[in-house]
């Protein structure tokens, strides 16, 4: 029997030319992208809807002292603090209660990260990712009811949403290790994960528009819309996706062969998770630190950028929603372009995969650090500041071909567990970040106070980038990097 060697996608295009055929790994990529779109849309829509849900008339006089303390020449951008344009019931939540509500999601989210990785490797990631997204969608639909029942019920629903969504990231990471050929790994991973940024970009302005409309009572329609989209997505996911390429009933022989020949060889028996080896691995800690540095900056910008644009630059709510979302579409575009370049470099063998990851990660973390330092010296120039914020996240898009995909590069067999570990640790920043912002801005929303926030964020970006660049030193052996427990053939492959 003649052995057919398949190393590039062109080898199996002959079948595509004979009949209509859509690659099954591309269907996974598309639905994975839409799944990430859904979970992030359902996560961030509350940040916008909260503006409509809170009765700000009572608190406006208390905030007046610090409402306009900087950039007086920009006050014409600002609307009066009221709820005249919003529809739906309003609640007398003070700033502390609002912070608890917004942060409650992360308490549930952090808890299920590691279990999500372990369960996906043990029992499969298809239903874990799909089920986690579906649970988040169901509780999104229940959010308006929970808000009417009281603050405790509302917080409980947000925690449960976090529990459901927490399994999705490690699960999809493990599915990528099952489906993505080495030479397409950067682009497939990036396309899927940038769904979260497109979710931000779409969710923020739509949520603002729906909050001021008469559709389904105003702001409740925000949760009904994205919850319904999540449920519909789950139906397509359930029917079209399989756990592995070999289990798919209609995958072509050519595509299956191409995927299998461009994946790392798996051990015959599933080894136990090497906990000690994982936590004593310097490359593993390089990924953890890089993930923490990225999430610290990303989550501060995600949750606090609307506040900064409102209190310092005095943009009205409509402009605020659009400008808050704009950097994420720039980030997504950059990430996609870089992922194709990274895969090209890997396929050409011009650089080692370790070098590619270090270069991409360094740009992805050093770039935002420099841009945020630029914001601190930009004074009251909104065009310059918005440009720098967009550039910050554009550079940050490089991380998807940096540390983000290193989880799969290091250990395809345990990529879900590894991602669960790093994502759980790094998402503590979702709780700590807003606390730091609150501490520095407690005396007023001033340029000086916000500059302190940006200094700390810039330092976190820089330190994490340096740590990753130094400690991602992996010894190559037969195309694989054996740094975690090599005696048991547990491979950190790159």
LOBA-782912 format. One record per residue (C-alpha): residue number from 1; residue in one letter; chain; x negated, y, z. Coordinates in steps of 0.05 Angstrom, whole numbers, m for minus. Layout:
// residues N
<bami NUM; A; A; <X; Y; Z>>
...
//
This chain:
// residues 494
<bami 1; X; A; <0; 0; 0>>
<bami 2; X; A; <m27; 68; m19>>
<bami 3; X; A; <m33; 118; 37>>
<bami 4; X; A; <m5; 186; 21>>
<bami 5; X; A; <m40; 244; 57>>
<bami 6; X; A; <3; 305; 67>>
<bami 7; X; A; <m32; 367; 93>>
<bami 8; X; A; <8; 425; 64>>
<bami 9; X; A; <82; 440; 52>>
<bami 10; X; A; <71; 439; m23>>
<bami 11; X; A; <63; 363; m21>>
<bami 12; X; A; <137; 351; m8>>
<bami 13; X; A; <167; 404; m53>>
<bami 14; X; A; <179; 353; m108>>
<bami 15; X; A; <240; 328; m72>>
<bami 16; X; A; <266; 398; m62>>
<bami 17; X; A; <261; 409; m137>>
<bami 18; X; A; <303; 346; m151>>
<bami 19; X; A; <361; 363; m106>>
<bami 20; X; A; <387; 416; m60>>
<bami 21; X; A; <352; 408; 6>>
<bami 22; X; A; <342; 453; 67>>
<bami 23; X; A; <283; 434; 111>>
<bami 24; X; A; <309; 410; 178>>
<bami 25; X; A; <253; 445; 217>>
<bami 26; X; A; <276; 511; 186>>
<bami 27; X; A; <347; 497; 209>>
<bami 28; X; A; <319; 486; 279>>
<bami 29; X; A; <280; 551; 272>>
<bami 30; X; A; <342; 590; 251>>
<bami 31; X; A; <387; 562; 306>>
<bami 32; X; A; <331; 570; 357>>
<bami 33; X; A; <324; 643; 336>>
<bami 34; X; A; <400; 653; 343>>
<bami 35; X; A; <399; 617; 410>>
<bami 36; X; A; <345; 664; 437>>
<bami 37; X; A; <385; 722; 407>>
<bami 38; X; A; <446; 700; 447>>
<bami 39; X; A; <412; 689; 514>>
<bami 40; X; A; <377; 757; 512>>
<bami 41; X; A; <439; 793; 488>>
<bami 42; X; A; <478; 764; 546>>
<bami 43; X; A; <421; 783; 594>>
<bami 44; X; A; <411; 857; 575>>
<bami 45; X; A; <483; 877; 558>>
<bami 46; X; A; <496; 890; 632>>
<bami 47; X; A; <443; 944; 633>>
<bami 48; X; A; <484; 984; 584>>
<bami 49; X; A; <553; 964; 609>>
<bami 50; X; A; <532; 984; 680>>
<bami 51; X; A; <534; 1057; 658>>
<bami 52; X; A; <608; 1049; 643>>
<bami 53; X; A; <623; 1005; 703>>
<bami 54; X; A; <597; 1053; 756>>
<bami 55; X; A; <637; 1113; 779>>
<bami 56; X; A; <584; 1166; 774>>
<bami 57; X; A; <628; 1225; 792>>
<bami 58; X; A; <618; 1215; 867>>
<bami 59; X; A; <543; 1208; 863>>
<bami 60; X; A; <529; 1262; 812>>
<bami 61; X; A; <524; 1317; 864>>
<bami 62; X; A; <476; 1276; 906>>
<bami 63; X; A; <430; 1264; 846>>
<bami 64; X; A; <433; 1336; 821>>
<bami 65; X; A; <370; 1355; 860>>
<bami 66; X; A; <327; 1308; 819>>
<bami 67; X; A; <369; 1305; 756>>
<bami 68; X; A; <331; 1359; 718>>
<bami 69; X; A; <262; 1368; 748>>
<bami 70; X; A; <220; 1361; 685>>
<bami 71; X; A; <223; 1380; 611>>
<bami 72; X; A; <276; 1435; 619>>
<bami 73; X; A; <269; 1451; 545>>
<bami 74; X; A; <299; 1383; 529>>
<bami 75; X; A; <362; 1390; 571>>
<bami 76; X; A; <404; 1403; 509>>
<bami 77; X; A; <397; 1329; 492>>
<bami 78; X; A; <432; 1310; 556>>
<bami 79; X; A; <506; 1298; 568>>
<bami 80; X; A; <540; 1312; 634>>
<bami 81; X; A; <540; 1256; 684>>
<bami 82; X; A; <611; 1229; 680>>
<bami 83; X; A; <650; 1171; 653>>
<bami 84; X; A; <698; 1207; 607>>
<bami 85; X; A; <677; 1168; 545>>
<bami 86; X; A; <681; 1099; 576>>
<bami 87; X; A; <739; 1051; 583>>
<bami 88; X; A; <752; 1000; 637>>
<bami 89; X; A; <754; 996; 713>>
<bami 90; X; A; <699; 1033; 750>>
<bami 91; X; A; <665; 1014; 816>>
<bami 92; X; A; <634; 1055; 871>>
<bami 93; X; A; <566; 1020; 871>>
<bami 94; X; A; <508; 1059; 898>>
<bami 95; X; A; <438; 1054; 867>>
<bami 96; X; A; <417; 999; 916>>
<bami 97; X; A; <477; 956; 899>>
<bami 98; X; A; <465; 967; 825>>
<bami 99; X; A; <392; 945; 834>>
<bami 100; X; A; <414; 881; 870>>
<bami 101; X; A; <464; 865; 815>>
<bami 102; X; A; <413; 876; 760>>
<bami 103; X; A; <359; 836; 796>>
<bami 104; X; A; <405; 779; 817>>
<bami 105; X; A; <398; 746; 749>>
<bami 106; X; A; <324; 733; 761>>
<bami 107; X; A; <336; 695; 826>>
<bami 108; X; A; <372; 641; 788>>
<bami 109; X; A; <328; 648; 727>>
<bami 110; X; A; <263; 634; 765>>
<bami 111; X; A; <291; 573; 801>>
<bami 112; X; A; <306; 531; 739>>
<bami 113; X; A; <243; 547; 699>>
<bami 114; X; A; <201; 488; 722>>
<bami 115; X; A; <258; 438; 727>>
<bami 116; X; A; <276; 459; 655>>
<bami 117; X; A; <206; 441; 631>>
<bami 118; X; A; <204; 374; 668>>
<bami 119; X; A; <275; 353; 647>>
<bami 120; X; A; <263; 371; 574>>
<bami 121; X; A; <202; 325; 572>>
<bami 122; X; A; <236; 269; 609>>
<bami 123; X; A; <305; 269; 578>>
<bami 124; X; A; <301; 314; 517>>
<bami 125; X; A; <305; 388; 503>>
<bami 126; X; A; <362; 393; 453>>
<bami 127; X; A; <419; 389; 503>>
<bami 128; X; A; <381; 427; 556>>
<bami 129; X; A; <371; 487; 511>>
<bami 130; X; A; <441; 482; 483>>
<bami 131; X; A; <473; 470; 550>>
<bami 132; X; A; <435; 526; 584>>
<bami 133; X; A; <457; 575; 531>>
<bami 134; X; A; <529; 549; 535>>
<bami 135; X; A; <531; 557; 611>>
<bami 136; X; A; <505; 628; 604>>
<bami 137; X; A; <559; 643; 553>>
<bami 138; X; A; <614; 615; 598>>
<bami 139; X; A; <593; 657; 657>>
<bami 140; X; A; <587; 718; 611>>
<bami 141; X; A; <661; 708; 594>>
<bami 142; X; A; <676; 705; 669>>
<bami 143; X; A; <637; 769; 685>>
<bami 144; X; A; <696; 819; 681>>
<bami 145; X; A; <738; 774; 726>>
<bami 146; X; A; <681; 768; 776>>
<bami 147; X; A; <671; 843; 778>>
<bami 148; X; A; <745; 853; 795>>
<bami 149; X; A; <740; 800; 851>>
<bami 150; X; A; <684; 839; 885>>
<bami 151; X; A; <609; 852; 888>>
<bami 152; X; A; <593; 784; 919>>
<bami 153; X; A; <630; 747; 864>>
<bami 154; X; A; <596; 790; 811>>
<bami 155; X; A; <526; 776; 840>>
<bami 156; X; A; <542; 702; 844>>
<bami 157; X; A; <561; 699; 770>>
<bami 158; X; A; <496; 735; 752>>
<bami 159; X; A; <455; 685; 792>>
<bami 160; X; A; <491; 627; 758>>
<bami 161; X; A; <477; 659; 690>>
<bami 162; X; A; <404; 661; 709>>
<bami 163; X; A; <406; 588; 730>>
<bami 164; X; A; <434; 569; 662>>
<bami 165; X; A; <387; 612; 622>>
<bami 166; X; A; <326; 591; 661>>
<bami 167; X; A; <321; 523; 627>>
<bami 168; X; A; <324; 552; 557>>
<bami 169; X; A; <253; 579; 549>>
<bami 170; X; A; <215; 516; 571>>
<bami 171; X; A; <264; 473; 532>>
<bami 172; X; A; <256; 510; 466>>
<bami 173; X; A; <181; 510; 476>>
<bami 174; X; A; <182; 434; 481>>
<bami 175; X; A; <226; 429; 419>>
<bami 176; X; A; <174; 471; 382>>
<bami 177; X; A; <121; 420; 401>>
<bami 178; X; A; <165; 365; 373>>
<bami 179; X; A; <183; 399; 307>>
<bami 180; X; A; <129; 449; 288>>
<bami 181; X; A; <69; 425; 246>>
<bami 182; X; A; <3; 454; 270>>
<bami 183; X; A; <m6; 499; 209>>
<bami 184; X; A; <64; 529; 218>>
<bami 185; X; A; <64; 532; 294>>
<bami 186; X; A; <51; 606; 302>>
<bami 187; X; A; <105; 628; 254>>
<bami 188; X; A; <159; 579; 277>>
<bami 189; X; A; <147; 596; 350>>
<bami 190; X; A; <146; 671; 335>>
<bami 191; X; A; <209; 670; 293>>
<bami 192; X; A; <246; 634; 349>>
<bami 193; X; A; <221; 678; 406>>
<bami 194; X; A; <232; 743; 368>>
<bami 195; X; A; <306; 726; 370>>
<bami 196; X; A; <303; 755; 441>>
<bami 197; X; A; <280; 823; 414>>
<bami 198; X; A; <332; 824; 359>>
<bami 199; X; A; <382; 807; 414>>
<bami 200; X; A; <359; 869; 452>>
<bami 201; X; A; <362; 912; 389>>
<bami 202; X; A; <433; 890; 372>>
<bami 203; X; A; <462; 884; 442>>
<bami 204; X; A; <443; 952; 469>>
<bami 205; X; A; <477; 998; 418>>
<bami 206; X; A; <537; 951; 408>>
<bami 207; X; A; <547; 947; 483>>
<bami 208; X; A; <547; 1023; 487>>
<bami 209; X; A; <597; 1029; 431>>
<bami 210; X; A; <644; 976; 459>>
<bami 211; X; A; <642; 1008; 528>>
<bami 212; X; A; <672; 1070; 498>>
<bami 213; X; A; <724; 1034; 455>>
<bami 214; X; A; <794; 1009; 470>>
<bami 215; X; A; <777; 938; 448>>
<bami 216; X; A; <797; 890; 503>>
<bami 217; X; A; <795; 943; 556>>
<bami 218; X; A; <728; 976; 542>>
<bami 219; X; A; <666; 950; 577>>
<bami 220; X; A; <695; 879; 589>>
<bami 221; X; A; <693; 869; 514>>
<bami 222; X; A; <617; 870; 518>>
<bami 223; X; A; <617; 805; 557>>
<bami 224; X; A; <674; 774; 518>>
<bami 225; X; A; <639; 787; 451>>
<bami 226; X; A; <571; 758; 467>>
<bami 227; X; A; <600; 702; 509>>
<bami 228; X; A; <643; 680; 450>>
<bami 229; X; A; <585; 684; 402>>
<bami 230; X; A; <545; 639; 450>>
<bami 231; X; A; <601; 587; 451>>
<bami 232; X; A; <606; 586; 375>>
<bami 233; X; A; <531; 579; 368>>
<bami 234; X; A; <533; 519; 415>>
<bami 235; X; A; <579; 482; 366>>
<bami 236; X; A; <530; 491; 308>>
<bami 237; X; A; <471; 471; 353>>
<bami 238; X; A; <506; 408; 376>>
<bami 239; X; A; <521; 384; 305>>
<bami 240; X; A; <459; 405; 266>>
<bami 241; X; A; <401; 394; 314>>
<bami 242; X; A; <366; 330; 335>>
<bami 243; X; A; <314; 318; 389>>
<bami 244; X; A; <258; 297; 343>>
<bami 245; X; A; <247; 296; 267>>
<bami 246; X; A; <249; 220; 265>>
<bami 247; X; A; <319; 220; 297>>
<bami 248; X; A; <349; 266; 244>>
<bami 249; X; A; <394; 226; 197>>
<bami 250; X; A; <385; 269; 135>>
<bami 251; X; A; <312; 292; 139>>
<bami 252; X; A; <273; 277; 77>>
<bami 253; X; A; <216; 226; 79>>
<bami 254; X; A; <169; 279; 52>>
<bami 255; X; A; <186; 329; 107>>
<bami 256; X; A; <182; 276; 161>>
<bami 257; X; A; <114; 254; 136>>
<bami 258; X; A; <89; 325; 133>>
<bami 259; X; A; <110; 340; 204>>
<bami 260; X; A; <82; 274; 232>>
<bami 261; X; A; <15; 282; 197>>
<bami 262; X; A; <8; 354; 223>>
<bami 263; X; A; <21; 338; 297>>
<bami 264; X; A; <m24; 314; 352>>
<bami 265; X; A; <m26; 240; 366>>
<bami 266; X; A; <16; 222; 426>>
<bami 267; X; A; <m4; 171; 479>>
<bami 268; X; A; <33; 105; 474>>
<bami 269; X; A; <60; 111; 544>>
<bami 270; X; A; <87; 175; 575>>
<bami 271; X; A; <36; 195; 628>>
<bami 272; X; A; <55; 227; 694>>
<bami 273; X; A; <49; 302; 699>>
<bami 274; X; A; <m23; 316; 721>>
<bami 275; X; A; <m6; 371; 772>>
<bami 276; X; A; <m75; 376; 802>>
<bami 277; X; A; <m109; 379; 734>>
<bami 278; X; A; <m60; 432; 711>>
<bami 279; X; A; <m70; 478; 770>>
<bami 280; X; A; <m146; 469; 771>>
<bami 281; X; A; <m153; 485; 697>>
<bami 282; X; A; <m183; 554; 681>>
<bami 283; X; A; <m149; 556; 612>>
<bami 284; X; A; <m83; 543; 647>>
<bami 285; X; A; <m95; 601; 695>>
<bami 286; X; A; <m115; 644; 636>>
<bami 287; X; A; <m46; 632; 606>>
<bami 288; X; A; <m11; 644; 673>>
<bami 289; X; A; <m47; 711; 684>>
<bami 290; X; A; <m34; 733; 612>>
<bami 291; X; A; <40; 715; 619>>
<bami 292; X; A; <44; 754; 685>>
<bami 293; X; A; <11; 816; 654>>
<bami 294; X; A; <56; 814; 594>>
<bami 295; X; A; <120; 804; 633>>
<bami 296; X; A; <103; 858; 683>>
<bami 297; X; A; <99; 910; 627>>
<bami 298; X; A; <153; 881; 584>>
<bami 299; X; A; <205; 876; 639>>
<bami 300; X; A; <191; 945; 666>>
<bami 301; X; A; <200; 974; 596>>
<bami 302; X; A; <261; 931; 584>>
<bami 303; X; A; <297; 951; 648>>
<bami 304; X; A; <271; 1021; 661>>
<bami 305; X; A; <262; 1052; 592>>
<bami 306; X; A; <335; 1076; 589>>
<bami 307; X; A; <325; 1110; 657>>
<bami 308; X; A; <261; 1143; 635>>
<bami 309; X; A; <291; 1168; 570>>
<bami 310; X; A; <350; 1196; 609>>
<bami 311; X; A; <316; 1227; 669>>
<bami 312; X; A; <252; 1254; 636>>
<bami 313; X; A; <270; 1265; 563>>
<bami 314; X; A; <345; 1277; 577>>
<bami 315; X; A; <372; 1237; 518>>
<bami 316; X; A; <447; 1227; 518>>
<bami 317; X; A; <474; 1157; 526>>
<bami 318; X; A; <484; 1144; 452>>
<bami 319; X; A; <414; 1166; 433>>
<bami 320; X; A; <387; 1130; 494>>
<bami 321; X; A; <417; 1063; 474>>
<bami 322; X; A; <389; 1067; 403>>
<bami 323; X; A; <320; 1091; 425>>
<bami 324; X; A; <316; 1039; 480>>
<bami 325; X; A; <329; 985; 428>>
<bami 326; X; A; <284; 1013; 372>>
<bami 327; X; A; <217; 988; 400>>
<bami 328; X; A; <242; 916; 401>>
<bami 329; X; A; <257; 913; 327>>
<bami 330; X; A; <187; 942; 314>>
<bami 331; X; A; <159; 888; 360>>
<bami 332; X; A; <196; 833; 324>>
<bami 333; X; A; <172; 855; 256>>
<bami 334; X; A; <100; 860; 279>>
<bami 335; X; A; <104; 792; 313>>
<bami 336; X; A; <130; 758; 250>>
<bami 337; X; A; <76; 788; 205>>
<bami 338; X; A; <21; 770; 253>>
<bami 339; X; A; <46; 699; 261>>
<bami 340; X; A; <40; 686; 186>>
<bami 341; X; A; <m31; 715; 186>>
<bami 342; X; A; <m50; 672; 246>>
<bami 343; X; A; <m25; 609; 211>>
<bami 344; X; A; <m62; 628; 148>>
<bami 345; X; A; <m127; 636; 187>>
<bami 346; X; A; <m116; 570; 221>>
<bami 347; X; A; <m102; 534; 156>>
<bami 348; X; A; <m164; 564; 123>>
<bami 349; X; A; <m210; 542; 180>>
<bami 350; X; A; <m244; 611; 178>>
<bami 351; X; A; <m235; 617; 253>>
<bami 352; X; A; <m224; 568; 309>>
<bami 353; X; A; <m155; 568; 339>>
<bami 354; X; A; <m185; 591; 406>>
<bami 355; X; A; <m214; 653; 372>>
<bami 356; X; A; <m148; 668; 337>>
<bami 357; X; A; <m109; 663; 402>>
<bami 358; X; A; <m159; 708; 439>>
<bami 359; X; A; <m158; 762; 384>>
<bami 360; X; A; <m82; 763; 380>>
<bami 361; X; A; <m74; 764; 455>>
<bami 362; X; A; <m125; 819; 465>>
<bami 363; X; A; <m90; 864; 415>>
<bami 364; X; A; <m23; 846; 445>>
<bami 365; X; A; <m43; 868; 515>>
<bami 366; X; A; <m97; 921; 506>>
<bami 367; X; A; <m54; 958; 454>>
<bami 368; X; A; <5; 972; 501>>
<bami 369; X; A; <m43; 992; 557>>
<bami 370; X; A; <m73; 1047; 513>>
<bami 371; X; A; <m5; 1070; 488>>
<bami 372; X; A; <23; 1077; 559>>
<bami 373; X; A; <m38; 1118; 579>>
<bami 374; X; A; <m21; 1161; 520>>
<bami 375; X; A; <49; 1171; 546>>
<bami 376; X; A; <21; 1198; 612>>
<bami 377; X; A; <m13; 1256; 576>>
<bami 378; X; A; <43; 1270; 526>>
<bami 379; X; A; <81; 1319; 570>>
<bami 380; X; A; <150; 1337; 544>>
<bami 381; X; A; <142; 1315; 471>>
<bami 382; X; A; <198; 1265; 459>>
<bami 383; X; A; <178; 1248; 387>>
<bami 384; X; A; <107; 1231; 409>>
<bami 385; X; A; <130; 1192; 470>>
<bami 386; X; A; <181; 1150; 431>>
<bami 387; X; A; <128; 1136; 378>>
<bami 388; X; A; <79; 1113; 431>>
<bami 389; X; A; <132; 1068; 464>>
<bami 390; X; A; <147; 1037; 396>>
<bami 391; X; A; <72; 1027; 382>>
<bami 392; X; A; <65; 997; 451>>
<bami 393; X; A; <114; 941; 436>>
<bami 394; X; A; <90; 935; 364>>
<bami 395; X; A; <21; 917; 391>>
<bami 396; X; A; <54; 873; 443>>
<bami 397; X; A; <83; 831; 386>>
<bami 398; X; A; <13; 801; 377>>
<bami 399; X; A; <22; 760; 441>>
<bami 400; X; A; <69; 711; 406>>
<bami 401; X; A; <8; 687; 367>>
<bami 402; X; A; <m33; 693; 431>>
<bami 403; X; A; <m18; 665; 499>>
<bami 404; X; A; <56; 651; 484>>
<bami 405; X; A; <41; 594; 436>>
<bami 406; X; A; <m20; 570; 475>>
<bami 407; X; A; <27; 529; 518>>
<bami 408; X; A; <40; 483; 458>>
<bami 409; X; A; <m32; 487; 434>>
<bami 410; X; A; <m59; 464; 501>>
<bami 411; X; A; <m12; 406; 514>>
<bami 412; X; A; <45; 387; 467>>
<bami 413; X; A; <66; 331; 514>>
<bami 414; X; A; <73; 377; 573>>
<bami 415; X; A; <88; 443; 538>>
<bami 416; X; A; <157; 448; 572>>
<bami 417; X; A; <128; 439; 641>>
<bami 418; X; A; <70; 487; 628>>
<bami 419; X; A; <117; 540; 601>>
<bami 420; X; A; <164; 529; 659>>
<bami 421; X; A; <106; 542; 707>>
<bami 422; X; A; <80; 605; 674>>
<bami 423; X; A; <149; 634; 660>>
<bami 424; X; A; <173; 622; 731>>
<bami 425; X; A; <112; 657; 760>>
<bami 426; X; A; <113; 714; 711>>
<bami 427; X; A; <187; 728; 718>>
<bami 428; X; A; <177; 747; 791>>
<bami 429; X; A; <157; 812; 757>>
<bami 430; X; A; <231; 821; 740>>
<bami 431; X; A; <243; 830; 814>>
<bami 432; X; A; <179; 866; 833>>
<bami 433; X; A; <176; 914; 774>>
<bami 434; X; A; <241; 953; 789>>
<bami 435; X; A; <220; 956; 862>>
<bami 436; X; A; <154; 990; 842>>
<bami 437; X; A; <191; 1039; 797>>
<bami 438; X; A; <240; 1054; 854>>
<bami 439; X; A; <182; 1066; 902>>
<bami 440; X; A; <146; 1115; 858>>
<bami 441; X; A; <208; 1152; 834>>
<bami 442; X; A; <242; 1156; 902>>
<bami 443; X; A; <219; 1228; 911>>
<bami 444; X; A; <245; 1248; 843>>
<bami 445; X; A; <243; 1230; 769>>
<bami 446; X; A; <181; 1271; 753>>
<bami 447; X; A; <128; 1262; 700>>
<bami 448; X; A; <76; 1252; 754>>
<bami 449; X; A; <116; 1196; 788>>
<bami 450; X; A; <130; 1161; 723>>
<bami 451; X; A; <57; 1167; 704>>
<bami 452; X; A; <39; 1127; 766>>
<bami 453; X; A; <86; 1072; 740>>
<bami 454; X; A; <51; 1073; 672>>
<bami 455; X; A; <m18; 1072; 704>>
<bami 456; X; A; <m2; 1009; 742>>
<bami 457; X; A; <30; 977; 681>>
<bami 458; X; A; <m30; 994; 638>>
<bami 459; X; A; <m76; 964; 691>>
<bami 460; X; A; <m36; 900; 692>>
<bami 461; X; A; <m40; 894; 616>>
<bami 462; X; A; <m115; 906; 616>>
<bami 463; X; A; <m134; 859; 673>>
<bami 464; X; A; <m92; 802; 645>>
<bami 465; X; A; <m122; 811; 575>>
<bami 466; X; A; <m193; 808; 602>>
<bami 467; X; A; <m178; 747; 644>>
<bami 468; X; A; <m148; 709; 585>>
<bami 469; X; A; <m206; 728; 539>>
<bami 470; X; A; <m258; 704; 589>>
<bami 471; X; A; <m227; 640; 614>>
<bami 472; X; A; <m194; 610; 552>>
<bami 473; X; A; <m259; 572; 540>>
<bami 474; X; A; <m241; 503; 515>>
<bami 475; X; A; <m287; 447; 493>>
<bami 476; X; A; <m268; 419; 426>>
<bami 477; X; A; <m270; 345; 413>>
<bami 478; X; A; <m243; 311; 349>>
<bami 479; X; A; <m195; 368; 335>>
<bami 480; X; A; <m168; 369; 406>>
<bami 481; X; A; <m187; 407; 468>>
<bami 482; X; A; <m191; 358; 526>>
<bami 483; X; A; <m194; 401; 588>>
<bami 484; X; A; <m138; 373; 630>>
<bami 485; X; A; <m149; 303; 657>>
<bami 486; X; A; <m186; 276; 595>>
<bami 487; X; A; <m195; 207; 626>>
<bami 488; X; A; <m120; 195; 620>>
<bami 489; X; A; <m119; 222; 549>>
<bami 490; X; A; <m76; 281; 568>>
<bami 491; X; A; <m96; 330; 515>>
<bami 492; X; A; <m96; 405; 512>>
<bami 493; X; A; <m98; 406; 437>>
<bami 494; X; A; <m115; 464; 394>>
//
